[in-house]
Amino acid sequence: MSSFACVIHPVSPKQDVARKYPLLAKILPTPLVHFFSRFWPPVYLSRITGVRSEATGKEIEGWLLACPLTAEQMMRSPHQTAYKKIIQTGGLAQELGADIMGLLAFTSVIGDGGVTVAQNLNIPVTTGRSLTIAAAVEGLEQAAQHQNIQPQTATVAIVGATGSIGLACAKLLAPTVAELLLVGRSDSHLAGAEAQIRESGARRVRSSTNIEAIREADMVLSTTNATRPIILPEHLKHGAAVCDVALPPDVSPRVTQERDDVLVIDGGVMDVPGEVDFHFNFGLAPGRAYACMAETMVLALEGRRESYSLGKQIQIERVREIAKLARKHGFRLNDIR
Ligand SMILES: NC(=O)c1ccc[n+]([C@@H]2O[C@H](COP(=O)([O-])OP(=O)(O)OC[C@H]3O[C@@H](n4cnc5c(N)ncnc54)[C@H](OP(=O)(O)O)[C@@H]3O)[C@@H](O)[C@H]2O)c1
């Protein structure tokens, strides 16, 4: 039987640590959770069973493993420290016999996006970015449809447009929307992104380093590596459609509490085919996985033992291919907040 391993890590320190160590999470203040995460060894969380292709009937099994570093700790530590922890977790995946390993959230964001990790392991590694990008764009389009927004007449903001996922999403959306508004932190990074997106057939592109600029956007796709929410209720246009791909989320929970007119979709979440049981609550409803985990499962179902999405550069052809394979095996987008 083909097998896979998914590496997760605490994105919300208290909440996620409590899923495995409720007592520790209760007694340790958040700064100490961050501190101890540096010294904690990789954690075996559970066996994943029941992933079955709708197309071929093939069933695969996997393991859920945790790299203990919190998102903040990954951003603060030298890359080598984070690589070491992720590679140690990969060693556990190898010992268990996984054919392929997928990286979630900041385990793929930091440094070179999985390249060093893959070089130090004997199994292929994927960041899952290709399927995440496909799911993000589809999620945004679905949210727009719910809100009766026509993309061809809409202004679409990409928050984190200078990043790996944001830039690829902007390129995919460029030919189909009226205007793209790129939001980032650095003018020089934004200028580089703008030039690439113009070449992808965009009609109008502009950029801003001010998050408040998204108040002009009908559709918003957010995909930054910020460790706290950056999109607040007052930033959004009336009736906007929002797709949040970031982990931890970019959209404040206050948006769903205070803005009935706005629709927020968790862009990177998919329904898994078969009767999947993760035997561990990592925060999603039963039967659902993050798109990056789904990419790892799709590759295992296809028997493709390759480091499919590695590094920060995205090949748009791979995004299209993995989306097609995911559909074939029965992975579907879901989850409207
Ligand atoms: N749902 C899933 O399955 C899934 C899978 C993979 C990744 N993700 C998540 O997707 C997100 C992006 O991943 P990535 O690989 O594209 O990361 P990345 O390449 O590091 O890009 C993140 C970008 O965010 C920008 N940024 C940071 N703070 C910002 C702010 N306050 N305002 C505007 N832009 C800001 C950074 O801009 P500058 O550095 O240019 O300033 C950077 O270019 C992460 O949260 C990750 O956890 C989700």
The ligand as a MOL file (V3000), in Angstrom:
LIG
                    3D

  0  0  0     0  0            999 V3000
M  V30 BEGIN CTAB
M  V30 COUNTS 48 52 0 0 0
M  V30 BEGIN ATOM
M  V30 1 N -3.8690 26.1490 3.2710 0
M  V30 2 C -2.8170 25.4790 2.8280 0
M  V30 3 O -2.9050 24.3190 2.4420 0
M  V30 4 C -1.4670 26.1740 2.7780 0
M  V30 5 C -0.3840 25.5630 2.1460 0
M  V30 6 C 0.8420 26.2180 2.0840 0
M  V30 7 C 0.9750 27.4790 2.6680 0
M  V30 8 N -0.1070 28.0510 3.2990 0 CHG=1
M  V30 9 C 0.0070 29.3890 3.9100 0
M  V30 10 O 0.0520 30.3750 2.8780 0
M  V30 11 C 0.7560 31.5170 3.3480 0
M  V30 12 C 1.7670 31.9980 2.2950 0
M  V30 13 O 2.7030 30.9970 1.9870 0
M  V30 14 P 3.8820 31.2930 0.9290 0
M  V30 15 O 4.6000 30.0400 0.7600 0
M  V30 16 O 3.3570 31.9990 -0.2710 0 CHG=-1
M  V30 17 O 4.7760 32.3340 1.8010 0
M  V30 18 P 5.8790 33.3780 1.3020 0
M  V30 19 O 6.4300 32.9940 -0.0200 0
M  V30 20 O 6.8180 33.5660 2.4250 0
M  V30 21 O 5.0490 34.7300 1.0630 0
M  V30 22 C 4.4110 35.4290 2.0630 0
M  V30 23 C 4.3530 36.8950 1.6510 0
M  V30 24 O 3.5580 37.6020 2.6160 0
M  V30 25 C 4.0180 38.9290 2.6020 0
M  V30 26 N 3.5970 39.5930 3.8340 0
M  V30 27 C 3.9610 39.3110 5.1190 0
M  V30 28 N 3.3140 40.1150 5.9810 0
M  V30 29 C 2.5330 40.9310 5.2320 0
M  V30 30 C 1.6500 41.9870 5.5360 0
M  V30 31 N 1.4450 42.3780 6.8120 0
M  V30 32 N 0.9900 42.6100 4.5220 0
M  V30 33 C 1.1930 42.2200 3.2410 0
M  V30 34 N 2.0330 41.2300 2.8840 0
M  V30 35 C 2.7060 40.5980 3.8550 0
M  V30 36 C 5.5340 38.8350 2.4880 0
M  V30 37 O 5.9550 40.0120 1.8360 0
M  V30 38 P 7.4430 40.5940 1.8280 0
M  V30 39 O 8.3410 39.5390 2.4300 0
M  V30 40 O 7.6810 40.8790 0.3840 0
M  V30 41 O 7.4120 41.8070 2.6470 0
M  V30 42 C 5.7140 37.5770 1.6160 0
M  V30 43 O 6.0430 37.8980 0.2930 0
M  V30 44 C 1.3470 31.1270 4.7050 0
M  V30 45 O 0.5140 31.6250 5.7280 0
M  V30 46 C 1.2780 29.6080 4.6900 0
M  V30 47 O 1.1860 29.0490 5.9940 0
M  V30 48 C -1.3100 27.4340 3.3450 0
M  V30 END ATOM
M  V30 BEGIN BOND
M  V30 1 1 1 2
M  V30 2 2 2 3
M  V30 3 1 2 4
M  V30 4 1 4 5
M  V30 5 2 4 48
M  V30 6 2 5 6
M  V30 7 1 6 7
M  V30 8 2 7 8
M  V30 9 1 8 9
M  V30 10 1 8 48
M  V30 11 1 9 10
M  V30 12 1 9 46
M  V30 13 1 10 11
M  V30 14 1 11 12
M  V30 15 1 11 44
M  V30 16 1 12 13
M  V30 17 1 13 14
M  V30 18 2 14 15
M  V30 19 1 14 16
M  V30 20 1 14 17
M  V30 21 1 17 18
M  V30 22 2 18 19
M  V30 23 1 18 20
M  V30 24 1 18 21
M  V30 25 1 21 22
M  V30 26 1 22 23
M  V30 27 1 23 24
M  V30 28 1 23 42
M  V30 29 1 24 25
M  V30 30 1 25 26
M  V30 31 1 25 36
M  V30 32 1 26 27
M  V30 33 1 26 35
M  V30 34 2 27 28
M  V30 35 1 28 29
M  V30 36 1 29 30
M  V30 37 2 29 35
M  V30 38 1 30 31
M  V30 39 2 30 32
M  V30 40 1 32 33
M  V30 41 2 33 34
M  V30 42 1 34 35
M  V30 43 1 36 37
M  V30 44 1 36 42
M  V30 45 1 37 38
M  V30 46 2 38 39
M  V30 47 1 38 40
M  V30 48 1 38 41
M  V30 49 1 42 43
M  V30 50 1 44 45
M  V30 51 1 44 46
M  V30 52 1 46 47
M  V30 END BOND
M  V30 END CTAB
M  END
